């Protein structure tokens, strides 16, 4: 009997504890092509407050404060930004002093055999560019923001490739003069970027991003669909990553000129893109 009353007491306590839980937010029904999650957006002193965002093939939207599902800010992608696959990321910083996180978005020009890449750092509250690199004679990587010389100020680091050869590159560092509190550089979407450079010889870099921690693999396949190289197979936190492929298989043998495919798998997500190896 004592055991019975003990079980009843535990059940009552459990019910009472869960009775405090109430629904704070329920999203609307979204198509699978739309990504929606939370990202640090409002800077409050030395900390950051999250907001809900969404991305589809046409636009990037940041909702109102708290659990609002009403867009407050909308950035519409250009044709070149849509060609790049709507690659929009948080910089993790407030770069113009308005206490909002700023973002960068990639653009592609040309054809899939040799895309020219450009980027623009945007204030999503106005749609205005804070900084951008778009020169038809060069192709640019995404920007990285760090205090690389420990002077308390942010630098912006990019790599620039002559276009269309893409055979050499230079590194450029820009001083911003900005003293910033790091926010959240989580990417605003699960993405696999086009390898860079493409076509390539002898090596190429593959960028990808995760909007939540997960097990992830990056694999290379030949035109027949045979696995030739596993570049990554591990657990990763949310964030932006890159891997490099040197054109060899798992045995270290240099592969022949041709079309290859690279595949990113993360939990229930899968993306495959094509690249061209030259010798």
N, C-alpha and C positions, 0 to 999 in steps of 0.2 A: 504494500500500500504506500509506503514511504517513497518507493521508487516511482510509483504512478504520479504522486503529487509533485515530485521533482521534475518529471517530464512535462507535466501540465504547466508548471511555473516557467520552465525554459521556453515552452511554446508561446506563452503569453508575453514573455520578455521579447522574444523574437518578433512577434506581431507588432508590439508597441514600438520597437526600434525602427521597423520598416514603415510604420505608419507616418513617420516624419518625412518620408520621401515624397516629393511632389514633382510633377513634370515641369521643367523650366523652359524647355524648348523642343519643338518638333518641326523638322524641316518639311517643306512641301515635297511632293513627289518629283524627282529630278530624272531626266534621261541619263543613261549610262555614259553618254558623251560629255556630261557636265561634271566637273570636279568641284566639290564644296567641302570646306573644312575651316579650321581656325588658324589665325596667324597674328603674331604680335604687331600691333598697328599704332596704338596711342602711347606716346611716351609720357610717363607720369613721374617726374623727378628722375631717379636713377633706375626706375623699373618700367615695365611695359605691360599694357593691357591688350588682351586678344580681341579680335573681331572675327566675324564669319566672312568668308570670301567665297566667290564662285568664279569658275573659268569655263567658257565653252569656246566653240570655234570662231566666235565673233568678238567676244568681249571679256574683260576682267572686271569684276565688280567687288566692292567692299561695302558691306552692309552697315546699317546704323549701329550705334553702341549697344552693348549688352547682347541680348539674344534676338536682335532684330533680323527679320528676313527681308526687309525693304532696302534696296540698294541706295546708298548715300553717294558713292562715287563710282563712276563707270569710265573705263578706258576701252575704246574701240580699237581693235587691231587693224593695222594696215594690211594690204595684200602681201607685202614682203614679210610681215610678222606672222601672218597666217601660213605662208609658205614654210617658215621656220618651225611651225607646229605650236604656235601660241606659247613660246618659251618665256614666261614672265616669272621673275624671282624677286624675293625681298632682298634688299642689300643688307638688312639687319641694322640699319642706322637711319637717323633723321639727318639728312644731308643739307637741308635748307632752313632749319630752325623753326619749323611750324609744328613741332611736336607730333608729327606723323611719320611712320616708316615710309621710306622711298623704295622704289622698285626699278629693276632694269628689264628690258625686253629685247630679245634677239630678232634680227631680220636676216633673210636669205635672199640673194639675187643670183640669177643665172640658171644653170641646169644642175641636175642631180650628179652629174659627173664631175662638177667643179663649182660648187656653190661659193659665192662670195658672202661672207658673214659680216654683219654690222650690229651695233647695239645702241640703245638709248636708255639713259637713266631718267626716269620720269617721276614727277610729283603727281600721283594718281588723283589728288584732290582737285587739280587744275587741268591735268593732261599735258602740262608743259614739260619740255625737256630741261633737265638740270645739267646734263653733260651727254655728249654723244660722239661716236666715231663712225663715220660713213664716208669713205673715200673710194671711188671706183677703181683706184689703182692698188688697193690693199684689202685684205680680209682680216677681221679682228676676232680675237677670242672674247669671251665674257669678261667683265671687269671684276677684280678682286679688291676688297677694301680692307686694309690693315694698317696698323701703326708699325711700320717695318723698322723705323729707326728710334723707337721709344722716346719720341719727343712730345707725346701726348696728342699728336695730330694724325689724322687719317691720311694715308696715301691710296691712290687708285692705281692698280697694276694691270696692264694688259699686254698681250703679245700681238704683233702685227706681221702679217705675211704678204709679200708681194703677190699681186693677183694678175694673171691667172696661174703663174708658175707654182706658187705655194711651196717652193723648195727650200727657202730660208725663212728666218724670222728674226725680229728684234723685239726686245722687251722695253716697254715704255712705262715710266713711273710718273704720276702726276701728283703734285702736292695739292691738298684741298684746303688746308688751313682750318679744318673742322675738328673741334674737340667733341667727340661723340660718345654716348653711352651705348654699348652694344645691345642690340635687341634680340631679334630672332631671325637667323638667316635660313630658316627652313624654306625650301622651295615651295612655291605655291601650287605645285602639281607633281604627280608621278610622271617623269619624262625621260626619254632616251633621245639625246641629240644626235645629229648627223656627225659622223666621225670627222676629224679635222687634222690635217688636210685630207682632201679626197678629190681626185686619186692621190695615192701616197706611195712613197718610196724613201727611206726604208721602213718608216714606222708611222703610226697614226694614233691619235688620242680619241677616246670615246668618253663623253660626259653623260652622266645620268643623275637623276635626283629622285629622292624618296620623300613622300609626305608623311610617312610613319615608319617606325622601326619594323624591320622585317628581314627574313632570309632572302638573299639576292644572289643571282648568278648572271654572269656575262659570258656567252659562248660564241665561238666563231664556227660557221659552217661553209662548206664549199658549194659550188653551183648544183651539185648532185644531192645536197642535203646531208652530207656526211659531216659529223663533228670533227673538226681539225684542231681546235684549241679551246681550253677552258681558261678564261682570264681571271675569273673571280667566282667563288662559291663560298659565301660566308654570311654572317648576320651583321647588318648595318643599322645604325640609328638613322632617324630622319636627317636629311641634309643633302648636299651636293657632293658628288664624287667623280673621279675619272680613272680610267684604266688605259694602258698603252699596249698596242699590239705591234710587234716587230716583224710581222709577216711570216712567222715560223709556226710549225705545228707543235703538238705536245711533246714530240721527240726532239725538238730543236732544229728540225730541217726547214730550210728556207723554201717557201711555196712559190709556185709559178705565177706569172701574170694572169689575172682574171678577176671575175666578179666573185665576191664573198658576201656572206650575210652575217650580221651580228645580232644576237638575241639577248634581251634583258628580261629576266623573269623575277618577279617579286611577289610572293604570296599568290594572289589570284590574278595578278597583272602580267601581261606579256606584250612586248613590243619587239618587232624585227625590222631592221633597216639594211640597206644594201651599200656596199663600198667596192672600190676598184683598186687592186694592187698592181703596181707597175714595177718592172724590173729593167 
